[in-house]
Structures are given as structure tokens and as C-alpha cells.
Amino acid sequence: MSNIELLSPAGGIDELISAFNAGADAVYTGLKAFSARKHAKNLSLDELKLASAYAGLLKKSILLAINTILYDREIEELMTNIDEIISTNPGGIIIQDMGFFDILKNLYPSVERHASTQMTADNYYAVKNLKELGFDRVVLAREMNIDEIREIKRDIDVELEVFIHGALCVCYSGDCYFSSTIGDRSANRGDCAQPCRKKYTLIVDGEEKSEDGFFLSMKDEHSGENILQLIDACDSLKIEGRMKGKEYVFATTNYYRNIIDNGYASGDLLDDVTDAYSRGFTKGYLFNEDKNNIINESSPKHRGSLVGKIDSLNNKNIIRFNHDVHKGDGLVFLDKDENFTGIKLEDNYFKGEYISLDRSIFPLSNSDVYRNYSASLIERLKNVDQINRLPLSFKIHAKIGEALTLEASSMEKSYLYKSNYIVEKANKSSDSKSIIKEQLDRIGDSFFKEPDIYYEIDEDIFIPKSILNEARRHAISRLIKLEEINKNGKFIANKSKNRQKKKPRIYLIVDKKISKNEPYLKFIDKIGIKSLDKSIVDYYRSLGFDIYLITPSVMTKGEVENYLDFINKNNIDTVEVNNYGLLNSNLGFNIIPGLHLNIMNSYATNFYEKIGAKELYLSREMNYSEAINVRNKTNLEIILPFYQKTISMVNKAISKSVMDEFGGGKAVAIKDGKGEVFPVEKIGERYYIYNSKPLFMARRMDDIIADVISIEYDDNFNKVMDYLLGDGAIDFNYTTGHYRRGV
């Protein structure tokens, strides 16, 4: 048996118990607030306390996900409950927000800090830097493959957690802004609207193609065939699914538990996993799946297991089954318009049998038939959330003239309760054992079995029932009590510094040389360069500009090394950092934490100030007043984007229909159901999906409260500058983003 941790999702108590019953070593769950799965059941604090006590006796672990980016007020609310939360002794806290990380590290240094997959740790150096900052475990980006993971495990002394099963985000986690772009629901705050699961129309060179489909909807990850290769490459194997029910949690956990322990799992267990939830399976990036087998373009929904095929017999449409199916099962298949339709079975059918379809149903010829609801699975797993009651024993010592003691024991843990009560001789003969047993048996609806009781007592003794009840309650409460965690210091909320408004400086973002005769260049204070082009760096330096290099939000190890080499060879002293692979104050350049680090509160700005930052970008998912509130609580200079072509998604995958259109300089875009058109750009092996309109603050210079504003150079530059400086109108389409509405 391997020592690797099998980590299962627990949206609620039912799922938590189901995971432990199926063999999970640990579960990850969230509280009702501050969780990156806002719409999961999540646990109340009282439920977490009970679950933690149960897990503690089982020698299992509960990881607590507090993995969203937070406003100041939310951090302050969280800190009013933090002592109670920490008292549950979580096996680790999963974190995205660097402000909360910094507070937790200082107040509770012994609590394990886990870097959420939302932190986009997608390369060797990101893991290295997060470890050096103080993380005990890093949840790796799902875009990493096994060879990259092995190298990290070999070189860096930090725990690695790897997703092995479940839903895949098409965008690098923590770098998706599509949901908030098209509405007000932030994927970084646990409220994703899942635009990746919607249907789009393909547009090439401005013309709509006949193809439409779910171009961004990924199949579900499945690692069963390859999982043993990971055993020595990481520390924790993670199953996705905090939004899923107990049947899914039990089936997937049981399946992987069998493979880890026995080297294989039966076909029946795989059927259970597929029936529980599947959009179709892929090995994903972890085991280098064929890029054409990652997106399920036909449907974003659960389709379950393959059970048959559409056929025809005597001019009738039939389903010919290649798998046993049962009464109550739900079946789905494509109709002649290539939309999924379905039926519910009224009887059992065996492999090789067939069923005729109603003449009102027009299936696509030869369409595969899937079971997306398994009545037998639901029936078989209906009790998987029943608590596995633990053995309990009491050893009572009651000798006349001596103090009463009661020792409670369970799962190799024991506690000896010593009462102040001195045992007396009864006035008359009594059945002392029966009286004691009656009181000690009253354990209520707990997670213990009826106790075994061992007696060291004299005959005819008298112990009041209230004393026995007190002993029982005290012994059990101490038996399940978790170890206390020491706290360093006290949380102090940040206060407003009432910083004065001043005229903001202007940073211009470029990826090419602009004519030195451009009249508005005289208003620019610094140039941000987006490309690794020495000639561009030299050009702007020759014009007398201070420059800084803007680095991408997703990077491989090799790309980090290329950027570091370029920085050193060109003596670049300031770098805008958007990936943790470059977030290291010992690299020899000044750091500007960028938009993609999702900084939303003054506690995060405190952290970045400690590691040497002088200025930084706040998250573009904040409204204007929230941004000003943070500015007034920090010493750092705040940069706000004034005009910018914003990225909604960075993907390593896209559907074959879109993929095939790149090449020959074609302009590729996708259009949603509301008619919004989102340009798609392929750079290397990644796909960048941009918002349909540029972000434009739409304020005059005198109305802006920020230390710096940034403007991205394009054909609208002169219009933007005219407007900013008070002379001109805007005649292009734009969005003010979240400056007014927030998320």
C-alpha cells in the first residue's frame, strides 16, 4: 500500500462521510463563506468542528479551502472567526489571497499553508518561489505534465498536490476573467458562470462559419490507467468535485482507492465512475493527451457511460444495447439536428437486446447512446453517507472511599477523567453495574458505537446519576478534542491613511516602436514593453524613457528562463510580474505585481511591500471605490488600467474546429448567444481569448484618484489621450469593466 494521500472533495457533510467510507485519506471542503465553490453546500462552523473530531479519530485529515480573493472587509470578517476555524485543527488551509496568506503565516505559523491551483503554479520556478515565500504545499496547475512534476519533486522540498480526476477548466485556473467579463460573477471569488460550457459560433476573417459548438468545453479528466506513474512524483492525488453529490464522491474515491492499493480496479468500478459523472474522459495534460481528445465540442453536459448505438430495424429506429441497462435509467443520444435528446427506460434490458423508439423521436443515424442516469447506481449507493460508527470503550474505577475515574478509549486514543466525587457505599443492596451501564450507554446520536464497559468497582456502591453523566460527557468531549494550535500575536485591521489625491502618472504599454514624433509621447512617464525584443528596449531608452518589461501570466520553466536571460542581458531593472515564477525579490530587479496576481485588499499590498514592491496593479475585478479604499490604506503606489485590450482567458486547449482555422494570417473569433464577438489569438501553443470590447475607464484626468494609470497603445491611442486630457469625444465601442459595477 502506498503512503500517497488520496484527497477527495466534500461539498457537505454527506459527501465528507462518503469520501471517508470509500477510503479517502483526506477531504477538502469549504465554509459557507470564502470558498472558491460558492454554490457548493459547504459546511457551517459547527459542522466543521464535528467533522474534524471524527476525522481526527480516524487519523484522516480535513483541508479547508479559503481560496478566493478577498476584499478588506471580508478579511476582517474572516479574522473575527479565525480562532474558531483554526481550533478545528485543519490539515491545511488552501489559499489564493496573498493578504490572507501573510496574516495566517504570521499569526498561526504552525498551520499548513497550501497554495491553491488558483495561484496558477504552472512551472518549476513558481513552485520554488511559493515554497520560499512560506507555502507547505502547492496545488499544481492542471496544465502541467508528469515529467515536469517529477522534476519539481526531485529538486524542491515542498509537498505537491495534483488533480487526477474530474472537471477541467479550459483556462489556466486563477487566470480566467471570462465569467466576470460577460457579467458580474467572478471565477476568482467562487462564483463562475461557466462561459466555457456555452455554445459559440466560429467567425473567420469576419465571416460566420456554419460550425457552431461548445468550443471551450473540456472533457473530464480521468487518470485511472496511468495513476500508478504518479505515486512517487507527488504527495497528494486530488479528485475534483465539491459541487458533486455523495454518489460521485464515493464512486470516484472507491475506484482510485482500489487502484492505489491493489494496482487495478474492476470494470464495474469504472462503470460506476462513468455513470456518476462524465462529459467523456481525457487523460488531459497530465499524461500528454492528444490535443484533439480534450474538448467535447458536442455537449458540455454529463453523458455517462456508453451503453448502445442507434440502429434501424424494419424501418424503425431502435437502440441496440452493448451493455446491461435497468428500469429507471436515463439514456441520451444525438437527434437528427445533432442536439442531445433522451428517454427513460421502463424495463430492464440485457446486452445484445434492443428497444424500439417512438416514431416522434428522430435520432441521428448510428449515434452512440449513453446512460446519463443510472437508477441502479443511485440505489446501490444511497447509504454511502451513513457514518461508520467507531468503537468506544469505558473503563470505570469506583472503589468505596476513592475518587471515581472513567477512562474513555477509541481508535488508539484515550482520556482519563478524574472526578472529585468520592465513591460511597449504598444504603441498601443495588445492581450497581446496571445503573452504571444505563448512564454510560447514553452516548446519543454521536459517531460512536454502543460502548464496551469494563468495571473495576466494589459491590453495592452509590454514585449519583448526575455524576456518571458528567463523567461520560467530559470523557467523550476530551476524547474527541483536537490539539490546540498556538497563536502569535493579534490581528490588527488596517486603517485609512487618508492619502492625498494627486495627478496620476501615465504608463504606456507597447509591443512595437512608436514614432518619436507622436505628440502625446510627451505626457508618458514610463514605457511598459510586452515583447522580448532588444531593439524595442533600445529604441525607447534612446528616446529617454524609463522602461519596464511586462511578463505573461502563464509560463513554462523554459519561458521563465528566457525572460530572466533577456532581463539580465538588457539590464532591465523593473519587471511587471504576472506569474509566481518571477515573484522573487532576489532576482535583481524591481517588481511591479501585475493585474494577473489578483490583488484585491490592503493586506495583500502589505505583503508585496514587504518583498520590495513600490507600486502594483489592483485586480480589474474591483470597482473604482473599492480600489480607492485600498489605495488609502497602503503606502504603495496603485496602478489602474485606463485603456487596455483585456484577456478573458488563456487556454492550452480549444476545439479542433477553431484550431484548424489558425494559419495564413486569418482573424479568428467566437461569437456568443448575445452576439458578442471575442477575438482569439494563437501564440505558441496557447490560445488567448480577448474581451469583445477594450476596457476604458472613461474618466478625465482631474477625476482620477490613482497614482498611475496605464494605457495600451493601439489605433485608439490619440482619441484616448484627447479624452483623458479634456479635449475630445470617444467614437469607439468600449466597456468600463468593473469600475462601476464590480463583481
Salt bridges, closest charged atoms under 4 A:
GLU5 OE1 - ARG137 NH1 2.93
ASP14 OD2 - LYS41 NZ 3.97
GLU15 OE2 - LYS41 NZ 2.83
ASP25 OD2 - ARG257 NH1 3.12
ASP72 OD2 - LYS633 NZ 3.60
GLU74 OE2 - ARG189 NH2 2.77
GLU76 OE2 - LYS633 NZ 3.92
ASP83 OD1 - LYS487 NZ 3.11
GLU84 OE2 - LYS49 NZ 2.52
ASP102 OD2 - LYS610 NZ 2.70
GLU112 OE1 - HIS114 NE2 2.87
GLU132 OE2 - LYS128 NZ 2.94
GLU151 OE2 - ARG154 NH2 3.99
GLU151 OE2 - LYS557 NZ 2.45
ASP155 OD1 - ARG154 NE 2.80
GLU159 OE1 - ARG137 NH2 2.87
GLU161 OE1 - ARG137 NH1 2.68
GLU161 OE2 - LYS238 NZ 2.92
ASP175 OD1 - HIS596 ND1 2.48
ASP191 OD2 - LYS38 NZ 3.81
ASP191 OD1 - HIS39 NE2 2.61
ASP191 OD1 - ARG185 NE 3.36
GLU208 OE2 - LYS671 NZ 2.17
ASP220 OD1 - ARG279 NH1 2.96
ASP232 OD1 - ARG150 NH1 3.00
ASP235 OD2 - LYS153 NZ 2.65
GLU240 OE1 - LYS244 NZ 3.66
ASP261 OD2 - ARG257 NE 3.12
ASP271 OD2 - HIS323 NE2 3.18
ASP272 OD1 - ARG380 NH2 2.74
ASP275 OD2 - ARG371 NH2 2.87
ASP311 OD2 - ARG320 NE 3.23
ASP329 OD2 - HIS326 ND1 3.84
ASP329 OD2 - ARG371 NH1 3.20
ASP337 OD1 - LYS336 NZ 3.85
ASP368 OD1 - LYS309 NZ 2.75
GLU379 OE2 - LYS382 NZ 2.88
ASP385 OD1 - LYS246 NZ 3.36
GLU402 OE1 - HIS397 NE2 2.80
GLU412 OE1 - LYS59 NZ 3.67
ASP441 OD2 - LYS437 NZ 2.61
ASP445 OD1 - ARG389 NH2 3.10
GLU450 OE2 - LYS437 NZ 3.54
GLU456 OE2 - LYS395 NZ 3.78
GLU456 OE1 - HIS397 ND1 3.04
ASP458 OD1 - LYS399 NZ 3.56
GLU484 OE2 - LYS481 NZ 3.80
ASP538 OD2 - LYS534 NZ 2.71
GLU559 OE1 - ARG686 NH2 2.74
ASP565 OD2 - LYS569 NZ 3.21
GLU615 OE1 - ARG505 NH2 3.45
GLU615 OE2 - LYS526 NZ 3.88
GLU637 OE2 - LYS502 NZ 2.81
GLU637 OE1 - ARG505 NH2 2.82
ASP660 OD2 - LYS656 NZ 2.79
GLU661 OE1 - LYS666 NZ 3.45
GLU676 OE1 - LYS693 NZ 3.14
ASP707 OD1 - ARG499 NH2 3.05
ASP707 OD1 - LYS502 NZ 3.76
ASP707 OD1 - ARG631 NH2 3.13
GLU712 OE2 - LYS530 NZ 2.93
ASP731 OD1 - LYS719 NZ 2.98
